[in-house]
Amino acid sequence: MKRLLLVVLLIGSATAAAQVADERLTILVAASNTLTGVEKVKSYDEAGVIIFSGTPKIAACVVIKVTTEAANVSIEVSDKDRNPTPYKQLDANTFYIDEPGKHWVDVTAIDFAKNIYVRKTAIAVVGPRPPPTPDDDDPKPPAPDQEPPIDGDGLRVLIVYESSELNQLTADQRDIFYGQTVRKYLTENCVQQDRYSEWRILDQDTSFVDAGSRWVKALARPRTSLPWILISNGKTGYEGPLPATASETIELIKRYKD
């Protein structure tokens, strides 16, 4: 059955595919189908045609094919609410998901001998793409706030998070916190005060000696989720859910830079 299923998956994989790649890790996500109900041969008729004991059934699935030189590959699959999604493994670097809906696939490749440690996230949709909902797609920024969420003139940015929940974020969102892309952009573009760029990445429970600090006031503003971002240019601004990637975060900040 496993061999038959693999053949069906590979035949269907050319129908629709997306790829997440860098030089150390490539993730191919391909729409396909599974074939079940033909596990046992019941008999052959006079012409040699196989008669199966079950009823063949074709169902949609998505194949995840990982290409890397790393010796160890692992994946985590979850839905929009971070609930684990079951998946099946065909070989060391090939997996498939047959649970209908939209799924986030975090792939980790590790090989210390080759100095490889990389983590990437891909999106897999099984079956017809569900209609977008406010909770499903990446958050879209609303109209600018009438009141800047952070006191003071010039570009200022605050990202609020809960430290105990960082490991629940996607790999792309964790790159906002741990990578250099967003930090470098903020340092180069935010207003300077006392030789420091005016941006902060703070746990929601951070305490301050100066109770009148602009960051205390900004941190106290209401939020509906975490992680959360506040952007202010002294005239207008934005506050809402943190975007899904570093590039999307920078593009959002750029809207309020001038």
C-alpha positions as CSV (number, residue, x, y, z in Angstrom):
1,M,0.0,0.0,0.0
2,K,2.8,2.4,0.8
3,R,4.4,1.9,-2.6
4,L,1.0,2.4,-4.4
5,L,0.3,5.5,-2.4
6,L,3.8,7.0,-3.2
7,V,3.2,6.5,-7.0
8,V,-0.1,8.3,-6.8
9,L,1.5,11.2,-4.8
10,L,4.3,11.7,-7.3
11,I,1.9,11.6,-10.3
12,G,-0.2,14.3,-8.8
13,S,2.6,16.5,-7.6
14,A,3.0,18.4,-10.8
15,T,-0.5,19.9,-10.7
16,A,0.4,22.8,-8.3
17,A,3.6,23.5,-6.4
18,A,5.2,26.2,-4.4
19,Q,8.8,26.4,-3.2
20,V,10.6,27.9,-0.2
21,A,14.3,27.8,-0.7
22,D,17.8,29.0,0.2
23,E,21.2,27.4,-0.4
24,R,20.9,25.1,2.6
25,L,17.2,24.1,2.5
26,T,14.6,23.8,-0.1
27,I,10.9,23.0,0.6
28,L,8.7,21.9,-2.2
29,V,5.0,22.0,-1.5
30,A,2.9,20.2,-4.1
31,A,-0.8,19.5,-4.4
32,S,-1.6,15.9,-5.0
33,N,-4.0,13.0,-4.1
34,T,-4.1,9.8,-2.1
35,L,-5.7,6.6,-3.2
36,T,-7.1,4.3,-0.6
37,G,-9.5,1.4,-0.5
38,V,-7.4,-0.9,-2.7
39,E,-5.2,-2.4,0.0
40,K,-6.3,-6.0,-0.7
41,V,-6.8,-7.9,-3.9
42,K,-10.0,-10.0,-3.7
43,S,-9.7,-11.9,-7.0
44,Y,-9.0,-11.8,-10.7
45,D,-11.7,-12.2,-13.3
46,E,-11.3,-14.3,-16.5
47,A,-9.6,-11.5,-18.3
48,G,-7.1,-11.0,-15.5
49,V,-8.6,-7.8,-14.3
50,I,-8.0,-7.2,-10.6
51,I,-11.1,-7.0,-8.4
52,F,-10.4,-5.2,-5.1
53,S,-12.1,-6.0,-1.8
54,G,-12.6,-2.3,-0.9
55,T,-14.0,0.8,-2.7
56,P,-11.2,2.9,-4.2
57,K,-11.3,6.5,-2.9
58,I,-9.3,9.5,-4.0
59,A,-8.7,12.4,-1.6
60,A,-6.7,15.6,-1.8
61,C,-3.4,16.0,0.0
62,V,-0.2,18.0,-0.1
63,V,3.2,16.6,-0.5
64,I,6.2,18.2,1.4
65,K,9.5,17.4,-0.2
66,V,12.6,18.7,1.6
67,T,16.0,19.0,-0.1
68,T,19.1,19.6,2.0
69,E,22.6,18.3,2.6
70,A,21.8,18.2,6.4
71,A,21.7,14.7,7.9
72,N,18.7,15.5,10.2
73,V,15.4,16.9,9.0
74,S,12.3,17.4,11.2
75,I,9.0,19.1,10.6
76,E,6.2,20.5,12.7
77,V,2.8,21.1,11.2
78,S,0.0,23.2,12.8
79,D,-3.2,25.0,11.9
80,K,-3.9,28.8,12.2
81,D,-4.6,28.3,16.0
82,R,-1.2,26.6,16.5
83,N,-2.8,23.2,17.0
84,P,-0.7,20.3,15.8
85,T,-1.8,18.8,12.4
86,P,-1.2,15.1,11.8
87,Y,1.1,14.2,8.9
88,K,2.6,11.1,7.4
89,Q,6.2,10.3,6.4
90,L,7.0,8.6,3.1
91,D,10.8,8.7,3.4
92,A,13.5,10.6,5.3
93,N,12.7,13.9,3.6
94,T,9.2,13.4,2.1
95,F,6.0,13.9,4.0
96,Y,2.3,14.5,3.2
97,I,-0.7,16.1,4.8
98,D,-4.2,14.9,4.1
99,E,-6.1,16.9,6.7
100,P,-8.3,19.5,4.8
101,G,-7.5,23.2,5.5
102,K,-4.6,25.6,5.7
103,H,-1.5,24.5,7.5
104,W,1.9,26.0,8.6
105,V,4.8,23.7,8.0
106,D,8.0,24.4,10.0
107,V,11.0,22.5,8.6
108,T,14.3,22.3,10.5
109,A,17.5,21.0,9.0
110,I,20.5,20.3,11.3
111,D,24.0,18.9,10.6
112,F,26.7,20.2,12.9
113,A,29.4,18.5,11.0
114,K,28.5,20.6,7.9
115,N,27.7,23.7,10.0
116,I,24.1,23.6,8.9
117,Y,21.2,24.8,11.1
118,V,18.3,26.3,9.2
119,R,14.6,26.6,9.8
120,K,12.0,27.6,7.2
121,T,8.2,27.8,7.1
122,A,5.9,26.9,4.2
123,I,2.2,27.2,3.8
124,A,0.2,24.1,2.7
125,V,-3.5,24.1,1.7
126,V,-5.2,20.8,1.4
127,G,-8.4,20.8,-0.8
128,P,-10.1,23.9,-2.0
129,R,-8.6,27.1,-0.6
130,P,-10.8,28.2,2.2
131,P,-12.4,31.7,2.0
132,P,-10.3,34.3,3.8
133,T,-11.3,35.2,7.3
134,P,-9.8,37.9,9.7
135,D,-8.1,35.1,11.6
136,D,-6.8,33.1,8.6
137,D,-4.7,35.4,6.4
138,D,-1.9,37.6,7.5
139,P,-3.2,40.7,9.3
140,K,-3.8,43.8,7.1
141,P,-3.0,47.2,8.5
142,P,-6.0,49.4,9.2
143,A,-6.2,53.1,8.5
144,P,-3.6,55.1,10.5
145,D,-4.4,56.0,14.1
146,Q,-5.5,59.5,14.8
147,E,-3.2,59.6,17.8
148,P,0.4,58.5,17.6
149,P,0.7,55.4,19.9
150,I,4.2,56.5,21.1
151,D,5.0,60.0,22.4
152,G,7.5,62.2,20.7
153,D,8.4,63.4,17.2
154,G,10.1,61.1,14.7
155,L,9.9,57.4,13.9
156,R,9.6,55.2,16.9
157,V,8.7,51.5,17.0
158,L,7.8,49.1,19.9
159,I,7.4,45.4,19.4
160,V,5.7,43.6,22.4
161,Y,5.9,39.9,23.0
162,E,5.5,37.2,25.6
163,S,8.8,35.4,26.2
164,S,7.2,32.1,27.2
165,E,5.3,32.0,23.8
166,L,8.2,32.7,21.4
167,N,8.7,29.1,20.6
168,Q,5.1,29.0,19.4
169,L,5.7,31.5,16.6
170,T,6.5,30.6,13.1
171,A,10.2,30.5,12.1
172,D,9.7,33.6,9.9
173,Q,8.2,35.5,12.9
174,R,11.0,34.4,15.2
175,D,13.4,35.8,12.6
176,I,11.9,39.3,13.3
177,F,13.1,38.9,17.0
178,Y,16.4,37.1,16.5
179,G,17.6,38.1,13.0
180,Q,19.4,41.3,12.1
181,T,17.2,42.5,9.2
182,V,14.6,44.3,11.2
183,R,17.0,45.5,13.9
184,K,19.3,47.0,11.3
185,Y,16.5,48.8,9.6
186,L,15.2,50.2,12.9
187,T,18.6,51.3,14.0
188,E,19.2,53.1,10.7
189,N,15.8,54.8,10.4
190,C,14.4,55.5,13.9
191,V,15.0,58.9,15.5
192,Q,18.1,59.1,17.7
193,Q,17.9,60.2,21.4
194,D,20.9,60.2,23.7
195,R,22.9,58.4,21.0
196,Y,20.4,55.5,20.9
197,S,17.9,54.7,18.2
198,E,14.3,54.9,19.5
199,W,13.0,51.4,19.0
200,R,12.4,48.6,21.6
201,I,11.5,44.9,21.6
202,L,10.0,44.3,25.0
203,D,8.3,41.5,26.9
204,Q,4.8,42.5,28.0
205,D,5.8,42.3,31.6
206,T,8.9,44.6,31.4
207,S,9.2,47.0,34.3
208,F,10.9,50.5,34.2
209,V,12.5,52.7,36.8
210,D,11.1,55.8,35.1
211,A,7.4,55.4,35.4
212,G,6.9,58.4,33.1
213,S,8.9,56.9,30.2
214,R,7.2,57.0,26.8
215,W,7.9,53.2,26.6
216,V,5.9,52.7,29.8
217,K,2.9,54.5,28.3
218,A,3.2,52.7,25.0
219,L,3.5,49.3,26.7
220,A,0.4,50.1,28.7
221,R,-1.8,50.6,25.6
222,P,-4.5,47.9,25.0
223,R,-3.7,45.0,22.8
224,T,-5.8,42.2,21.5
225,S,-3.0,39.7,20.8
226,L,0.7,39.0,20.9
227,P,3.2,39.7,19.4
228,W,2.1,43.3,18.8
229,I,3.7,46.2,17.1
230,L,3.3,50.0,17.6
231,I,4.7,52.5,15.1
232,S,4.7,56.3,15.5
233,N,6.1,59.2,13.5
234,G,4.8,61.9,15.9
235,K,1.8,62.7,13.7
236,T,0.1,59.4,13.1
237,G,0.9,55.7,13.5
238,Y,-0.2,52.1,13.7
239,E,-0.7,49.5,16.4
240,G,-1.8,45.9,15.7
241,P,-0.6,42.3,15.2
242,L,3.0,41.8,14.2
243,P,3.3,40.9,10.5
244,A,4.3,37.3,9.5
245,T,7.8,38.0,8.2
246,A,10.7,40.5,8.6
247,S,10.2,41.9,5.1
248,E,6.4,42.5,5.8
249,T,7.4,44.2,9.1
250,I,9.8,46.6,7.4
251,E,7.2,47.4,4.6
252,L,4.7,48.3,7.3
253,I,7.1,50.5,9.2
254,K,8.0,52.3,5.9
255,R,4.5,53.5,5.6
256,Y,5.0,55.7,8.6
257,K,8.6,56.7,8.1
258,D,8.0,60.1,6.6
